[in-house]
Amino acid sequence: MRLAVFGANGPTGRLLTGQALAAGHRVTAVTRQPHALPPPRRCRGGRRLPERRRRDVPGG
C-alpha cells in the first residue's frame, strides 16, 4: 500500500511512519523539515507555492 503521512516528524507521524515501513508499505512523509527524517529517506520537493497559488491554499 502507498501511504502519505502528514506531520511525519511529530511523535504520532514518526510512529505511523515506522509502523507502515515495518509492515512493508511505501510511505511518503510530508514535512516542513525533511532533513530531520530518519533514514531511509529520499527527499523531493522543497518548492514553495507561487504567490498566485498561495491564495488558493487555506492558511497560505
C-alpha beads as a LAMMPS data file, in Angstrom:
LAMMPS data file: protein, C-alpha beads

60 atoms
59 bonds

1 atom types
1 bond types

-500.0 500.0 xlo xhi
-500.0 500.0 ylo yhi
-500.0 500.0 zlo zhi

Masses

1 110.0

Atoms # bond

1 1 1 0.000 0.000 0.000
2 1 1 1.165 3.536 -0.685
3 1 1 0.622 5.972 2.196
4 1 1 1.181 9.682 2.791
5 1 1 1.858 10.765 6.374
6 1 1 1.437 14.471 7.060
7 1 1 3.417 15.760 10.036
8 1 1 5.828 12.830 9.768
9 1 1 8.376 14.453 12.113
10 1 1 5.952 14.697 15.018
11 1 1 5.518 11.943 17.612
12 1 1 2.419 10.432 16.002
13 1 1 3.785 10.811 12.487
14 1 1 7.039 9.051 13.380
15 1 1 5.112 6.216 14.998
16 1 1 2.799 5.789 11.994
17 1 1 5.662 6.022 9.518
18 1 1 7.721 3.423 11.375
19 1 1 4.815 1.007 11.639
20 1 1 3.924 1.402 7.972
21 1 1 7.509 0.831 6.816
22 1 1 7.869 -2.206 9.088
23 1 1 4.708 -3.649 7.529
24 1 1 6.217 -3.260 4.058
25 1 1 4.220 -0.249 2.892
26 1 1 5.613 2.541 0.740
27 1 1 5.454 5.809 2.692
28 1 1 5.616 9.408 1.534
29 1 1 6.421 11.616 4.516
30 1 1 5.118 15.156 4.148
31 1 1 7.042 17.510 6.400
32 1 1 8.450 21.002 6.589
33 1 1 11.807 19.659 7.805
34 1 1 12.868 16.748 5.576
35 1 1 16.436 16.851 6.930
36 1 1 15.077 15.715 10.318
37 1 1 13.611 12.467 8.968
38 1 1 15.449 9.306 9.978
39 1 1 16.826 7.027 7.239
40 1 1 15.823 5.516 4.900
41 1 1 14.762 8.624 3.059
42 1 1 14.721 10.208 -0.351
43 1 1 13.890 13.887 -0.373
44 1 1 11.967 15.574 -3.142
45 1 1 10.405 18.951 -3.391
46 1 1 11.367 21.888 -1.277
47 1 1 9.301 24.128 -3.501
48 1 1 7.256 26.939 -2.155
49 1 1 3.914 27.742 -3.694
50 1 1 3.941 30.588 -6.188
51 1 1 2.206 33.648 -4.805
52 1 1 -0.678 33.303 -7.262
53 1 1 -1.446 29.792 -5.922
54 1 1 -0.863 30.613 -2.259
55 1 1 -4.173 32.440 -2.005
56 1 1 -5.948 29.196 -3.020
57 1 1 -4.466 27.218 -0.116
58 1 1 -6.096 27.591 3.317
59 1 1 -3.607 29.261 5.652
60 1 1 -1.271 30.019 2.716

Bonds

1 1 1 2
2 1 2 3
3 1 3 4
4 1 4 5
5 1 5 6
6 1 6 7
7 1 7 8
8 1 8 9
9 1 9 10
10 1 10 11
11 1 11 12
12 1 12 13
13 1 13 14
14 1 14 15
15 1 15 16
16 1 16 17
17 1 17 18
18 1 18 19
19 1 19 20
20 1 20 21
21 1 21 22
22 1 22 23
23 1 23 24
24 1 24 25
25 1 25 26
26 1 26 27
27 1 27 28
28 1 28 29
29 1 29 30
30 1 30 31
31 1 31 32
32 1 32 33
33 1 33 34
34 1 34 35
35 1 35 36
36 1 36 37
37 1 37 38
38 1 38 39
39 1 39 40
40 1 40 41
41 1 41 42
42 1 42 43
43 1 43 44
44 1 44 45
45 1 45 46
46 1 46 47
47 1 47 48
48 1 48 49
49 1 49 50
50 1 50 51
51 1 51 52
52 1 52 53
53 1 53 54
54 1 54 55
55 1 55 56
56 1 56 57
57 1 57 58
58 1 58 59
59 1 59 60
